[in-house]
Amino acid sequence: MTVSSTRSRADLRSGVPKIRQTFRRLIPAAAAVLCLAACPAQTALAHGRLPVSLLLGLEIAGTVLLVVATALAISALVVPAVLTVGLAVGASVALGGPEVLAPILGTALLLAAELAFWSIDCSRPAQAGLRVGTVRGLRLAVLGLAGCVAGLALSAASELPLAGGFVLTAAGTLAALGMLAILAWMGRSALNAR
């Protein structure tokens, strides 16, 4: 065995962790882009009378921005990318798009953001462990499924013939205030963690 063959084997072995780390980043990044790409695909296929070119342009721009964010591992670009697509999806529904798909597209937006952040986190060695990835993947799957089911249930409940009134208005107001309190608590705990 020569010195050069021993050196080349050592070089190959040292490159294996880098390849694994690249795949650990690539898989969530590709899944994030696919989740976000569901929104422009739905817009292109489902809308005949809406100003599709503007909505589709916004959704494609947001998707391209997410590709750039995950490729360059810039977490500051993830939220604007998902927000751009989310605004276009919201405008699509407001302009008469299919409301049935709104919970599914909302879940796709949530999953895209989480997967993009996961991909960016995998670029840091401390966050790239297999156990961490498995647990995070399972939590993300449960979150996505729960979000989709809850959205579809709320969509179905909104179609019920209820008269409204003070009780439903008060319940809606309390739910909105509760959601704001949860978001404020989550934001404060995130700031305290830094």
DOSE-251826 format. One record per residue: residue in three letters; x, y, z of N, C-alpha, C in turn; residue number from 1. Coordinates in nm, 2 decimals. Layout:
DOSE-251826
   residuo    neast   nnorth      nup   caeast   canorth     caup    ceast   cnorth      cup   num
       ALA        X        Y        Z        X         Y        Z        X        Y        Z   NUM
...
END
This chain:
DOSE-251826
   residuo    neast   nnorth      nup   caeast   canorth     caup    ceast   cnorth      cup   num
       MET     0.09    -0.12     0.00     0.00      0.00     0.00     0.09     0.12     0.00     1
       THR     0.06     0.21    -0.09     0.14      0.33    -0.10     0.09     0.44    -0.01     2
       VAL     0.17     0.55     0.00     0.13      0.66     0.08     0.01     0.74     0.01     3
       SER     0.02     0.74    -0.12    -0.08      0.82    -0.19    -0.22     0.75    -0.19     4
       SER    -0.22     0.62    -0.19    -0.35      0.55    -0.18    -0.41     0.56    -0.04     5
       THR    -0.32     0.56     0.06    -0.37      0.58     0.20    -0.43     0.72     0.21     6
       ARG    -0.36     0.82     0.16    -0.40      0.96     0.16    -0.54     0.98     0.09     7
       SER    -0.55     0.92    -0.03    -0.68      0.93    -0.10    -0.80     0.87    -0.03     8
       ARG    -0.77     0.76     0.04    -0.88      0.70     0.12    -0.92     0.79     0.23     9
       ALA    -0.82     0.84     0.30    -0.85      0.94     0.41    -0.93     1.06     0.36    10
       ASP    -0.89     1.11     0.24    -0.96      1.22     0.18    -1.11     1.18     0.15    11
       LEU    -1.13     1.06     0.10    -1.26      1.02     0.07    -1.35     1.01     0.20    12
       ARG    -1.29     0.95     0.31    -1.36      0.94     0.43    -1.39     1.07     0.50    13
       SER    -1.30     1.17     0.48    -1.33      1.30     0.54    -1.44     1.37     0.46    14
       GLY    -1.46     1.34     0.34    -1.57      1.40     0.26    -1.70     1.35     0.28    15
       VAL    -1.71     1.22     0.34    -1.85      1.16     0.37    -1.93     1.25     0.46    16
       PRO    -1.88     1.30     0.57    -1.97      1.38     0.65    -2.02     1.51     0.58    17
       LYS    -1.94     1.56     0.50    -1.98      1.68     0.42    -2.10     1.64     0.32    18
       ILE    -2.09     1.53     0.26    -2.19      1.48     0.17    -2.32     1.46     0.25    19
       ARG    -2.31     1.39     0.37    -2.43      1.37     0.45    -2.49     1.50     0.49    20
       GLN    -2.41     1.59     0.53    -2.46      1.72     0.57    -2.53     1.79     0.46    21
       THR    -2.48     1.78     0.34    -2.54      1.84     0.22    -2.68     1.78     0.19    22
       PHE    -2.69     1.64     0.21    -2.82      1.58     0.18    -2.91     1.61     0.30    23
       ARG    -2.87     1.63     0.42    -2.96      1.67     0.53    -3.01     1.81     0.50    24
       ARG    -2.94     1.89     0.44    -2.99      2.02     0.40    -3.08     2.02     0.28    25
       LEU    -3.04     1.93     0.18    -3.11      1.93     0.05    -3.25     1.88     0.06    26
       ILE    -3.27     1.77     0.14    -3.40      1.71     0.15    -3.51     1.80     0.21    27
       PRO    -3.48     1.87     0.32    -3.59      1.96     0.37    -3.60     2.09     0.28    28
       ALA    -3.49     2.13     0.21    -3.50      2.24     0.12    -3.59     2.21     0.00    29
       ALA    -3.57     2.09    -0.06    -3.65      2.05    -0.17    -3.80     2.03    -0.13    30
       ALA    -3.82     1.98    -0.01    -3.96      1.96     0.04    -4.02     2.09     0.06    31
       ALA    -3.95     2.19     0.11    -4.00      2.33     0.13    -4.04     2.39     0.00    32
       VAL    -3.96     2.38    -0.10    -3.99      2.44    -0.23    -4.11     2.37    -0.29    33
       LEU    -4.12     2.23    -0.28    -4.23      2.16    -0.33    -4.36     2.21    -0.26    34
       CYS    -4.36     2.22    -0.13    -4.48      2.27    -0.06    -4.52     2.41    -0.11    35
       LEU    -4.42     2.50    -0.12    -4.46      2.63    -0.16    -4.50     2.63    -0.31    36
       ALA    -4.44     2.55    -0.39    -4.48      2.54    -0.53    -4.62     2.49    -0.56    37
       ALA    -4.68     2.43    -0.45    -4.82      2.38    -0.47    -4.91     2.50    -0.49    38
       CYS    -4.88     2.62    -0.43    -4.96      2.74    -0.44    -4.97     2.79    -0.58    39
       PRO    -4.85     2.82    -0.65    -4.86      2.86    -0.79    -4.92     2.76    -0.88    40
       ALA    -4.90     2.63    -0.85    -4.96      2.52    -0.93    -5.11     2.53    -0.92    41
       GLN    -5.16     2.54    -0.80    -5.30      2.55    -0.78    -5.36     2.67    -0.85    42
       THR    -5.29     2.79    -0.84    -5.34      2.91    -0.91    -5.34     2.89    -1.06    43
       ALA    -5.24     2.83    -1.11    -5.24      2.81    -1.26    -5.34     2.72    -1.31    44
       LEU    -5.38     2.62    -1.23    -5.47      2.51    -1.27    -5.62     2.55    -1.24    45
       ALA    -5.64     2.63    -1.14    -5.78      2.64    -1.09    -5.85     2.77    -1.13    46
       HIS    -5.78     2.87    -1.17    -5.84      3.00    -1.19    -5.85     3.03    -1.34    47
       GLY    -5.98     3.06    -1.38    -6.00      3.10    -1.51    -6.03     3.24    -1.53    48
       ARG    -6.10     3.30    -1.44    -6.15      3.44    -1.45    -6.07     3.54    -1.37    49
       LEU    -5.98     3.50    -1.28    -5.91      3.59    -1.20    -5.79     3.65    -1.27    50
       PRO    -5.73     3.76    -1.21    -5.61      3.81    -1.27    -5.49     3.72    -1.24    51
       VAL    -5.49     3.60    -1.31    -5.39      3.50    -1.28    -5.25     3.54    -1.29    52
       SER    -5.22     3.62    -1.39    -5.08      3.66    -1.42    -5.02     3.73    -1.30    53
       LEU    -5.09     3.82    -1.23    -5.04      3.89    -1.12    -5.02     3.80    -1.00    54
       LEU    -5.12     3.72    -0.97    -5.11      3.63    -0.86    -5.00     3.52    -0.88    55
       LEU    -5.00     3.47    -1.00    -4.90      3.37    -1.04    -4.76     3.43    -1.03    56
       GLY    -4.75     3.55    -1.07    -4.62      3.62    -1.07    -4.57     3.64    -0.93    57
       LEU    -4.66     3.68    -0.84    -4.62      3.69    -0.69    -4.58     3.56    -0.63    58
       GLU    -4.66     3.45    -0.67    -4.63      3.32    -0.61    -4.50     3.27    -0.66    59
       ILE    -4.48     3.28    -0.79    -4.35      3.24    -0.84    -4.23     3.31    -0.79    60
       ALA    -4.25     3.45    -0.77    -4.14      3.53    -0.71    -4.11     3.48    -0.57    61
       GLY    -4.22     3.45    -0.49    -4.20      3.40    -0.35    -4.13     3.27    -0.35    62
       THR    -4.16     3.18    -0.45    -4.10      3.05    -0.45    -3.96     3.06    -0.49    63
       VAL    -3.92     3.15    -0.59    -3.78      3.17    -0.62    -3.70     3.23    -0.51    64
       LEU    -3.76     3.32    -0.43    -3.70      3.37    -0.32    -3.67     3.27    -0.21    65
       LEU    -3.76     3.17    -0.20    -3.74      3.06    -0.10    -3.62     2.97    -0.15    66
       VAL    -3.62     2.95    -0.28    -3.50      2.87    -0.33    -3.37     2.94    -0.30    67
       VAL    -3.37     3.07    -0.32    -3.24      3.15    -0.29    -3.21     3.14    -0.14    68
       ALA    -3.32     3.15    -0.06    -3.30      3.15     0.09    -3.24     3.02     0.13    69
       THR    -3.29     2.91     0.08    -3.24      2.78     0.12    -3.11     2.74     0.06    70
       ALA    -3.08     2.79    -0.06    -2.96      2.76    -0.12    -2.84     2.83    -0.06    71
       LEU    -2.87     2.96    -0.02    -2.76      3.04     0.04    -2.77     3.04     0.20    72
       ALA    -2.87     2.96     0.25    -2.88      2.95     0.40    -2.90     3.09     0.46    73
       ILE    -2.99     3.17     0.41    -3.02      3.30     0.46    -3.16     3.29     0.52    74
       SER    -3.17     3.28     0.65    -3.30      3.26     0.72    -3.39     3.39     0.71    75
       ALA    -3.33     3.51     0.69    -3.40      3.63     0.69    -3.49     3.64     0.56    76
       LEU    -3.46     3.56     0.46    -3.54      3.56     0.34    -3.66     3.46     0.34    77
       VAL    -3.67     3.38     0.44    -3.77      3.27     0.44    -3.91     3.34     0.46    78
       VAL    -3.92     3.42     0.56    -4.05      3.49     0.60    -4.10     3.57     0.48    79
       PRO    -4.02     3.66     0.42    -4.07      3.74     0.30    -4.12     3.64     0.19    80
       ALA    -4.05     3.53     0.17    -4.08      3.44     0.06    -4.22     3.38     0.09    81
       VAL    -4.24     3.33     0.21    -4.37      3.27     0.24    -4.48     3.37     0.25    82
       LEU    -4.45     3.49     0.30    -4.55      3.59     0.31    -4.59     3.64     0.17    83
       THR    -4.50     3.65     0.07    -4.54      3.69    -0.06    -4.64     3.58    -0.12    84
       VAL    -4.61     3.46    -0.11    -4.69      3.35    -0.16    -4.83     3.35    -0.08    85
       GLY    -4.82     3.37     0.05    -4.94      3.37     0.13    -5.03     3.49     0.10    86
       LEU    -4.98     3.60     0.07    -5.06      3.72     0.03    -5.13     3.69    -0.11    87
       ALA    -5.06     3.63    -0.20    -5.12      3.59    -0.33    -5.23     3.49    -0.31    88
       VAL    -5.21     3.39    -0.22    -5.31      3.29    -0.20    -5.43     3.35    -0.13    89
       GLY    -5.41     3.44    -0.04    -5.52      3.51     0.03    -5.60     3.60    -0.07    90
       ALA    -5.53     3.67    -0.16    -5.59      3.75    -0.26    -5.67     3.66    -0.36    91
       SER    -5.62     3.54    -0.39    -5.69      3.45    -0.47    -5.82     3.40    -0.41    92
       VAL    -5.82     3.37    -0.28    -5.94      3.33    -0.22    -6.04     3.45    -0.21    93
       ALA    -5.99     3.57    -0.17    -6.07      3.68    -0.16    -6.14     3.72    -0.29    94
       LEU    -6.07     3.69    -0.40    -6.13      3.73    -0.54    -6.22     3.62    -0.59    95
       GLY    -6.25     3.52    -0.51    -6.34      3.41    -0.55    -6.28     3.28    -0.59    96
       GLY    -6.16     3.26    -0.55    -6.09      3.13    -0.57    -6.15     3.02    -0.49    97
       PRO    -6.11     2.90    -0.51    -6.17      2.79    -0.44    -6.13     2.79    -0.29    98
       GLU    -6.24     2.82    -0.21    -6.21      2.82    -0.06    -6.18     2.69     0.00    99
       VAL    -6.22     2.58    -0.07    -6.20      2.45    -0.01    -6.06     2.42     0.00   100
       LEU    -5.97     2.47    -0.09    -5.83      2.44    -0.08    -5.75     2.53     0.01   101
       ALA    -5.82     2.64     0.07    -5.75      2.73     0.15    -5.68     2.66     0.27   102
       PRO    -5.74     2.57     0.34    -5.67      2.51     0.46    -5.55     2.43     0.41   103
       ILE    -5.57     2.36     0.30    -5.45      2.28     0.25    -5.34     2.37     0.21   104
       LEU    -5.37     2.48     0.14    -5.26      2.57     0.10    -5.20     2.64     0.22   105
       GLY    -5.28     2.67     0.32    -5.23      2.73     0.44    -5.13     2.63     0.51   106
       THR    -5.17     2.50     0.51    -5.08      2.40     0.57    -4.95     2.39     0.48   107
       ALA    -4.96     2.40     0.35    -4.85      2.40     0.27    -4.75     2.52     0.30   108
       LEU    -4.81     2.64     0.32    -4.73      2.75     0.36    -4.65     2.73     0.49   109
       LEU    -4.73     2.68     0.59    -4.67      2.65     0.72    -4.55     2.55     0.70   110
       LEU    -4.58     2.44     0.63    -4.48      2.34     0.61    -4.36     2.39     0.53   111
       ALA    -4.38     2.47     0.43    -4.27      2.53     0.36    -4.18     2.62     0.45   112
       ALA    -4.24     2.70     0.53    -4.16      2.78     0.62    -4.08     2.69     0.72   113
       GLU    -4.14     2.60     0.78    -4.07      2.51     0.88    -3.96     2.43     0.81   114
       LEU    -3.99     2.37     0.69    -3.89      2.30     0.62    -3.77     2.38     0.58   115
       ALA    -3.80     2.50     0.54    -3.69      2.59     0.49    -3.60     2.63     0.61   116
       PHE    -3.66     2.66     0.73    -3.58      2.69     0.85    -3.51     2.56     0.89   117
       TRP    -3.57     2.45     0.87    -3.50      2.32     0.91    -3.37     2.30     0.82   118
       SER    -3.39     2.33     0.69    -3.28      2.32     0.60    -3.17     2.41     0.63   119
       ILE    -3.20     2.54     0.67    -3.10      2.63     0.71    -3.03     2.59     0.84   120
       ASP    -3.11     2.54     0.93    -3.06      2.49     1.06    -2.96     2.38     1.04   121
       CYS    -2.98     2.30     0.94    -2.89      2.18     0.91    -2.76     2.23     0.86   122
       SER    -2.74     2.35     0.82    -2.61      2.40     0.78    -2.52     2.43     0.90   123
       ARG    -2.58     2.43     1.02    -2.50      2.44     1.14    -2.48     2.30     1.20   124
       PRO    -2.35     2.27     1.23    -2.32      2.13     1.27    -2.40     2.08     1.40   125
       ALA    -2.43     2.17     1.49    -2.49      2.13     1.61    -2.64     2.09     1.59   126
       GLN    -2.70     2.13     1.48    -2.84      2.10     1.45    -2.86     1.99     1.35   127
       ALA    -2.75     1.93     1.31    -2.76      1.83     1.20    -2.77     1.69     1.24   128
       GLY    -2.79     1.66     1.36    -2.79      1.52     1.41    -2.91     1.44     1.36   129
       LEU    -2.90     1.31     1.34    -3.00      1.23     1.29    -3.12     1.22     1.38   130
       ARG    -3.10     1.21     1.51    -3.21      1.20     1.61    -3.29     1.33     1.61   131
       VAL    -3.22     1.44     1.61    -3.28      1.57     1.61    -3.37     1.58     1.48   132
       GLY    -3.32     1.54     1.37    -3.40      1.54     1.24    -3.52     1.45     1.25   133
       THR    -3.51     1.33     1.30    -3.62      1.24     1.31    -3.73     1.30     1.40   134
       VAL    -3.69     1.35     1.51    -3.79      1.41     1.61    -3.86     1.53     1.54   135
       ARG    -3.78     1.61     1.48    -3.83      1.73     1.42    -3.92     1.70     1.30   136
       GLY    -3.89     1.60     1.22    -3.97      1.55     1.11    -4.10     1.50     1.16   137
       LEU    -4.10     1.42     1.27    -4.23      1.37     1.32    -4.32     1.48     1.37   138
       ARG    -4.26     1.58     1.45    -4.33      1.69     1.50    -4.39     1.77     1.38   139
       LEU    -4.32     1.79     1.28    -4.36      1.87     1.16    -4.48     1.79     1.09   140
       ALA    -4.47     1.66     1.08    -4.58      1.59     1.02    -4.70     1.60     1.10   141
       VAL    -4.69     1.59     1.23    -4.81      1.60     1.32    -4.87     1.74     1.31   142
       LEU    -4.78     1.84     1.31    -4.83      1.98     1.30    -4.90     2.00     1.17   143
       GLY    -4.84     1.96     1.06    -4.91      1.97     0.93    -5.04     1.90     0.92   144
       LEU    -5.05     1.78     0.97    -5.17      1.71     0.97    -5.28     1.78     1.05   145
       ALA    -5.24     1.82     1.17    -5.33      1.88     1.26    -5.38     2.02     1.20   146
       GLY    -5.29     2.09     1.14    -5.33      2.22     1.08    -5.42     2.20     0.97   147
       CYS    -5.40     2.10     0.89    -5.49      2.07     0.77    -5.63     2.03     0.82   148
       VAL    -5.63     1.94     0.92    -5.76      1.89     0.97    -5.84     2.00     1.04   149
       ALA    -5.77     2.08     1.12    -5.83      2.20     1.18    -5.88     2.30     1.08   150
       GLY    -5.81     2.32     0.98    -5.85      2.42     0.88    -5.97     2.37     0.80   151
       LEU    -5.97     2.24     0.77    -6.09      2.18     0.70    -6.21     2.18     0.79   152
       ALA    -6.19     2.15     0.91    -6.30      2.15     1.01    -6.36     2.29     1.02   153
       LEU    -6.27     2.39     1.03    -6.32      2.53     1.04    -6.39     2.57     0.91   154
       SER    -6.34     2.53     0.80    -6.40      2.56     0.67    -6.54     2.50     0.66   155
       ALA    -6.55     2.37     0.71    -6.68      2.31     0.71    -6.78     2.38     0.81   156
       ALA    -6.73     2.42     0.92    -6.81      2.48     1.02    -6.86     2.62     0.97   157
       SER    -6.78     2.68     0.89    -6.82      2.81     0.84    -6.93     2.80     0.74   158
       GLU    -6.96     2.69     0.69    -7.07      2.67     0.59    -7.20     2.63     0.66   159
       LEU    -7.20     2.62     0.80    -7.32      2.58     0.87    -7.41     2.71     0.87   160
       PRO    -7.54     2.68     0.86    -7.64      2.79     0.85    -7.67     2.85     0.99   161
       LEU    -7.58     2.92     1.05    -7.60      2.98     1.18    -7.64     3.13     1.17   162
       ALA    -7.72     3.18     1.26    -7.77      3.32     1.25    -7.67     3.42     1.30   163
       GLY    -7.57     3.38     1.37    -7.47      3.47     1.42    -7.51     3.52     1.56   164
       GLY    -7.50     3.65     1.58    -7.55      3.71     1.70    -7.43     3.74     1.80   165
       PHE    -7.47     3.78     1.92    -7.38      3.82     2.02    -7.29     3.71     2.07   166
       VAL    -7.34     3.59     2.09    -7.26      3.48     2.14    -7.15     3.44     2.04   167
       LEU    -7.18     3.43     1.92    -7.08      3.39     1.82    -6.98     3.50     1.80   168
       THR    -7.02     3.62     1.80    -6.93      3.74     1.79    -6.83     3.74     1.91   169
       ALA    -6.89     3.72     2.03    -6.80      3.72     2.15    -6.71     3.60     2.15   170
       ALA    -6.75     3.48     2.10    -6.66      3.37     2.09    -6.55     3.39     1.99   171
       GLY    -6.58     3.45     1.88    -6.48      3.49     1.78    -6.38     3.59     1.83   172
       THR    -6.43     3.69     1.91    -6.34      3.79     1.97    -6.25     3.72     2.07   173
       LEU    -6.30     3.64     2.16    -6.22      3.57     2.26    -6.12     3.48     2.19   174
       ALA    -6.15     3.41     2.08    -6.06      3.32     2.01    -5.95     3.41     1.95   175
       ALA    -5.98     3.52     1.89    -5.88      3.61     1.84    -5.78     3.66     1.94   176
       LEU    -5.84     3.70     2.06    -5.75      3.75     2.17    -5.67     3.64     2.22   177
       GLY    -5.72     3.52     2.23    -5.64      3.41     2.28    -5.53     3.38     2.19   178
       MET    -5.55     3.39     2.06    -5.45      3.36     1.96    -5.34     3.47     1.97   179
       LEU    -5.38     3.59     1.99    -5.28      3.70     2.01    -5.20     3.68     2.13   180
       ALA    -5.26     3.63     2.24    -5.19      3.61     2.36    -5.09     3.49     2.35   181
       ILE    -5.13     3.39     2.27    -5.04      3.28     2.25    -4.92     3.32     2.16   182
       LEU    -4.94     3.40     2.06    -4.84      3.45     1.98    -4.74     3.54     2.05   183
       ALA    -4.80     3.63     2.14    -4.71      3.72     2.22    -4.63     3.63     2.32   184
       TRP    -4.68     3.53     2.38    -4.61      3.45     2.47    -4.50     3.37     2.39   185
       MET    -4.53     3.32     2.27    -4.42      3.25     2.19    -4.31     3.35     2.15   186
       GLY    -4.35     3.47     2.11    -4.25      3.57     2.07    -4.16     3.61     2.19   187
       ARG    -4.22     3.63     2.31    -4.14      3.66     2.43    -4.05     3.55     2.47   188
       SER    -4.10     3.43     2.46    -4.01      3.31     2.50    -3.90     3.30     2.40   189
       ALA    -3.92     3.33     2.27    -3.82      3.32     2.17    -3.71     3.43     2.19   190
       LEU    -3.75     3.55     2.23    -3.66      3.65     2.26    -3.58     3.62     2.39   191
       ASN    -3.64     3.56     2.48    -3.57      3.52     2.61    -3.47     3.41     2.58   192
       ALA    -3.50     3.33     2.48    -3.40      3.22     2.45    -3.27     3.26     2.39   193
       ARG    -3.27     3.38     2.33    -3.15      3.44     2.27    -3.06     3.48     2.38   194
END
